[in-house]
Amino acid sequence: MISEEQFRTELDLIIKNAVREDVGDGDHSSLACIPPSAQGKAKLLVKDKGIIAGVEFAQLVFQYIDKTLEIEVFVKDGESVKFGDVVFHVSGNSQSILKAERLVLNAMQRMSAIATKTNYFANLLKGTETKILDTRKTTPGIRALEKWAVKIGGGENHRFALYDMIMLKDNHIDFAGGITKAIEKTHTYLADNQKDLKIIVEARNLTEVKEILASKGVYRILLDNFSLEDTKRAVEIIGDACLTESSGGINEHTIAKYAACGVNYISSGALTHSVYNMDLSLKAI
C-alpha cells in the first residue's frame, strides 16, 4: 500500500482540484450578497442513518479554504448516526463557510455511504477470520477518499493503484503466454528494476491454482468467480503456501458462505461503485 505521505499528497491534490473546479474565479453568489466581514455558524445535519465518514476530511477542507474557521466535532469518523444527529459545528467567516459547503457535503455523503456499506459487509463476516477488501473500481480522481471510507467502515484496502502491488489477472496471463511465464517474467522484472512488490495471481479454476502454486514467490491467489465447492477445494490445496482471496459475484447473501470456506480475504467492487449517498445538509444556525 501507499505510504502515509503519499496518501496525504493525494488528499491535498483532491482538495486543490475540487476547489479549482467549484470556485473558479470566485463564489459570486456569496460575494454578491454577503459582506466580506460577515461571521456565521453552521451545523452538519444528518438526515439518514448509517456510519459517518469524512469528518477529518471536512476539517482539512475548511482549513484549506480559511485557516481561521473553527470546527467543533460531536461525532467522529466511524461512529453510527441517525436522522437528526449533528456531526459538527463550523463557525467563522460566512463567505468561507459557503465556499467550502459543497465540497464538504459531496465528499462526506459519498464517504459515509461507502463506510456504511463496508460496515454492513464487515459485520456479516464477524466470527470468521475473513477480511473484506475494496478494489480499484473507484471514482476517478477521488480514490483516496473512497478507500479511506472503506477503512473507516471496518474494511481493508486492496492495492491503491497499479504501482504499489503486482496483480496478474486473466489478460496479463493470456498476453504473457500463460501463468508460469507471467510469474517468471514478473520476478525478472522486479529483480531488474530493484522493486519489492507483492504478487497476486488470479486463478480461474483449480488447475490454474495448482499451476500458480508450482511457482514460488506468490503472495496471494485470487479465486475468481469460483463456486463454493471449488473455493473450499482451492483453500485445501493452497494450505499455508500463500494467502487466498475470493472475488466475483459475491453479495450479502453469499459472503458468509464464502468466508466459511476459509479464504483470508473477500474483495468487492460494490463497496465503492454501488452505493447511494447518505443524506446530509450543512445548515446555518
For each residue, the residues with C-beta under 8 A, 3 or more apart:
1: 157 159 160 164 165
2: 6 7 10 160 161 164
3: 6 7
4: 7 8
5: 8 9
6: 2 3 9 10 160
7: 2 3 4 10 11 144 148
8: 4 5 11 12
9: 5 6 12 13
10: 2 6 7 13 14 143 144
11: 7 8 14 15 57 60 144 145
12: 8 9 15 16
13: 9 10 16 17
14: 10 11 17 18 141 142 144 145
15: 11 12 18 19 60 61 64 103
16: 12 13 19 20 64
17: 13 14 20 21 141
18: 14 15 21 22 103 106 107
19: 15 16 22 23 64 65 99 103
20: 16 17 23 24
21: 17 18 24
22: 18 19 102 103
23: 19 20 26 27 99
24: 20 21
25:
26: 23 31
27: 23 30 31 95 98 99
28: 31 32
29: 32 33 98
30: 27 33 34 94 95 98 99
31: 26 27 28 34 95
32: 28 29
33: 29 30
34: 30 31 38 94 95 98
35: 38
36: 93 95
37: 93
38: 34 35 93 94 95
39: 91 92 93 94
40: 91 92 93 94 97 284
41: 89 90 91 284 285
42: 89 90 91 97 101 282 283 284 285
43: 86 87 88 89 90 282 283 285
44: 58 86 87 88 89 90 104 108 280 281 282
45: 84 85 86 87 280 281 282 283
46: 49 52 81 82 83 84 85 86 87 278 279 280
47: 83 279 280 281
48: 81 83 112 278 279 280
49: 46 80 81 82 83
50: 80 81 112 113 115 116 119 278
51: 78 79 80 81 112 115 116 118 119 152 153
52: 46 55 75 76 77 78 79 80 81 87 108 112 115 278
53: 77 78 108 111 112 114 115 148 149 152 153
54: 57 58 77 104 107 108 110 111 112 145 149
55: 52 58 59 73 75 76 77 87 88 108
56: 59 60 77
57: 11 54 60 61 104 107 108 111 145 148
58: 44 54 55 61 62 71 88 104 107 108
59: 55 56 62 63 71 73
60: 11 15 56 57 63 64
61: 15 57 58 64 65 100 103 104 107
62: 58 59 65 66 69 71 90 96 97 100 104
63: 59 60 66 67 69
64: 15 16 19 60 61
65: 19 61 62 69 96 99 100
66: 62 63 69 92 93 96 99 100
67: 63
68: 92 93 96
69: 62 63 65 66 90 91 92 93 96 97 100
70: 90 91 92
71: 58 59 62 88 89 90
72: 88 89 90 91
73: 55 59 76 87 88
74: 85 86 87 88 89
75: 52 55 79 81 85 86 87 88
76: 52 55 73 79
77: 52 53 54 55 56 115 152
78: 51 52 53 115 152 153 154
79: 51 52 75 76
80: 49 50 51 52
81: 46 48 49 50 51 52 75 85 87 112
82: 46 49 85
83: 46 47 48 49
84: 45 46
85: 45 46 74 75 81 82
86: 43 44 45 46 74 75 89
87: 43 44 45 46 52 55 73 74 75 81 280
88: 43 44 55 58 71 72 73 74 75
89: 41 42 43 44 71 72 74 86 285
90: 41 42 43 44 62 69 70 71 72 97 100 282
91: 39 40 41 42 69 70 72 97
92: 39 40 66 68 69 70 96 97
93: 36 37 38 39 40 66 68 69 96 97
94: 30 34 38 39 40 97 98
95: 27 30 31 34 36 38 98 99
96: 62 65 66 68 69 92 93 99 100
97: 40 42 62 69 90 91 92 93 94 100 101 282
98: 27 29 30 34 94 95 101
99: 19 23 27 30 65 66 95 96
100: 61 62 65 66 69 90 96 97 103 104
101: 42 97 98 104 105 282
102: 22 105 106
103: 15 18 19 22 61 100 106 107
104: 44 54 57 58 61 62 100 101 107 108 282
105: 101 102 108 109 280 281 282
106: 18 102 103 109 110
107: 18 54 57 58 61 103 104 110 111 142 145
108: 44 52 53 54 55 57 58 104 105 111 112 278 280
109: 105 106 112 113 277 278 279 280
110: 54 106 107 113 114 139 142 145 146 149 275 277
111: 53 54 57 107 108 114 115 145 146 148 149 152
112: 48 50 51 52 53 54 81 108 109 115 116 149 277 278 280
113: 50 109 110 116 117 149 275 276 277 278
114: 53 110 111 117 118 146 149 150 153 271 272 275
115: 50 51 52 53 77 78 111 112 118 119 149 150 152 153
116: 50 51 112 113 119 120 153 275 278
117: 113 114 120 121 153 270 271 274 275
118: 51 114 115 121 122 132 134 149 150 152 153 154 155 271
119: 50 51 115 116 122 123 153 154
120: 116 117 123 124 252
121: 117 118 124 125 132 155 252 255 268 271
122: 118 119 125 126 132 153 154 155
123: 119 120 126 154
124: 120 121 252 255 256
125: 121 122 128 130 131 132 255 256 259 266
126: 122 123
127:
128: 125 256 259 260
129: 259 262 264
130: 125 258 259 263 264 265 266
131: 125 155 156 264 265 266
132: 118 121 122 125 154 155 156 255 265 266 267 268 271
133: 155 156 157 158 245 265 266 267 268
134: 118 138 146 147 150 155 156 157 158 267 268 269 271 272
135: 138 158 247 267 268 269 271 272
136: 143 158 159 161 162
137: 269 272 273
138: 134 135 142 143 146 147 272 273
139: 110 142 143 146 272
140: 143
141: 14 17
142: 14 107 110 138 139 145 146
143: 10 136 138 139 140 146 147 160 161
144: 7 10 11 14 147 148 160
145: 11 14 54 57 107 110 111 142 148 149
146: 110 111 114 134 138 139 142 143 149 150 272
147: 134 138 143 144 150 151 157 160 272
148: 7 53 57 111 144 145 151 152
149: 53 54 110 111 112 113 114 115 118 145 146 152 153 272
150: 114 115 118 134 146 147 153 155 156 157 271 272
151: 147 148 154 155 156 157
152: 51 53 77 78 111 115 118 148 149
153: 51 53 78 114 115 116 117 118 119 122 149 150 271
154: 78 118 119 122 123 132 151
155: 118 121 122 131 132 133 134 150 151 271
156: 131 132 133 134 150 151 265
157: 1 133 134 147 150 151 160
158: 133 134 135 136 165 267
159: 1 136 162 164 165 167 200
160: 1 2 6 143 144 147 157 163 164
161: 2 136 143 164
162: 136 159
163: 160
164: 1 2 159 160 161 197
165: 1 158 159 197 198 199 200
166: 186 190 197 198 199 200
167: 159 172 199 200 201 202 222
168: 172 173 176 179 182 183 186 199 200 201 202
169: 172 173 202 222
170: 173 174 202 204 224
171: 174 175
172: 167 168 169 175 176 182
173: 168 169 170 176 178 179 182 201 202
174: 170 171
175: 171 172
176: 168 172 173 181 182 185
177: 181 182
178: 173 181 182
179: 168 173 182 183 201 208 211 212 215
180: 183 184 211 214 215
181: 176 177 178 184 185
182: 168 172 173 176 177 178 179 185 186 201
183: 168 179 180 186 187 199 201 212 215 217 218
184: 180 181 187 188 215
185: 176 181 182 188 189
186: 166 168 182 183 189 190 199
187: 183 184 190 191 199 217
188: 184 185 191 192
189: 185 186 192 193 195
190: 166 186 187 193 194 195 196 197
191: 187 188 194
192: 188 189
193: 189 190
194: 190 191
195: 189 190
196: 190
197: 164 165 166 190
198: 165 166 219 220
199: 165 166 167 168 183 186 187 217 218 219 220
200: 159 165 166 167 168 218 219 220 221 222 245
201: 167 168 173 179 182 183 212 218 220 221 222
202: 167 168 169 170 173 221 222 224
203: 206 208 209 212 221 222 223 224 226 234
204: 170 208 224 225
205: 208 209 226 230
206: 203 209 210 230 233 234 237
207: 210 211
208: 179 203 204 205 211 212
209: 203 205 206 212 213 221 223 234 237 238
210: 206 207 213 214 237
211: 179 180 207 208 214 215
212: 179 183 201 203 208 209 215 218 221
213: 209 210 218 221 237 238 241 242
214: 180 210 211
215: 179 180 183 184 211 212 218
216:
217: 183 187 199
218: 183 199 200 201 212 213 215 221 242
219: 198 199 200 242 243
220: 198 199 200 201 242 243 244 245 264 265
221: 200 201 202 203 209 212 213 218 234 238 242 243 244 245
222: 167 169 200 201 202 203 245 246 247 267
223: 203 209 226 230 231 234 244 245 246 247 263
224: 170 202 203 204 247 248
225: 204 247 248 249
226: 203 205 223 230 231 234 246 248
227: 230 231
228: 231 232 254 257 258 261
229: 232 233
230: 205 206 223 226 227 233 234
231: 223 226 227 228 234 235 246 258 261 263
232: 228 229 235 236 261 262
233: 206 229 230 236 237
234: 203 206 209 221 223 226 230 231 237 238 244
235: 231 232 238 244 261 262 263
236: 232 233 239
237: 206 209 210 213 233 234
238: 209 213 221 234 235 241 242 244
239: 236
240:
241: 213 238
242: 213 218 219 220 221 238
243: 219 220 221 264 265
244: 220 221 223 234 235 238 262 263 264 265
245: 133 200 220 221 222 223 263 264 265 266 267
246: 222 223 226 231 250 258 261 263 265 266 267
247: 135 222 223 224 225 250 266 267 268
248: 224 225 226
249: 225 254
250: 246 247 254 255 258 266 268
251: 254 255 270
252: 120 121 124 255
253:
254: 228 249 250 251 257 258
255: 121 124 125 132 250 251 252 258 259 266 268
256: 124 125 128 259 260
257: 228 254 260 261
258: 130 228 231 246 250 254 255 261 263 266
259: 125 128 129 130 255 256 263 266
260: 128 256 257
261: 228 231 232 235 246 257 258
262: 129 232 235 244
263: 130 223 231 235 244 245 246 258 259 266
264: 129 130 131 220 243 244 245
265: 130 131 132 133 156 220 243 244 245 246
266: 125 130 131 132 133 245 246 247 250 255 258 259 263
267: 132 133 134 135 158 222 245 246 247
268: 121 132 133 134 135 247 250 255 271
269: 134 135 137 272 273 274
270: 117 251 273 274 275
271: 114 117 118 121 132 134 135 150 153 155 268 275
272: 114 134 135 137 138 139 146 147 149 150 269 275
273: 137 138 269 270
274: 117 269 270
275: 110 113 114 116 117 270 271 272
276: 113
277: 109 110 112 113
278: 46 48 50 52 108 109 112 113 116
279: 46 47 48 109
280: 44 45 46 47 48 87 105 108 109 112
281: 44 45 47 105
282: 42 43 44 45 90 97 101 104 105
283: 42 43 45
284: 40 41 42
285: 41 42 43 89
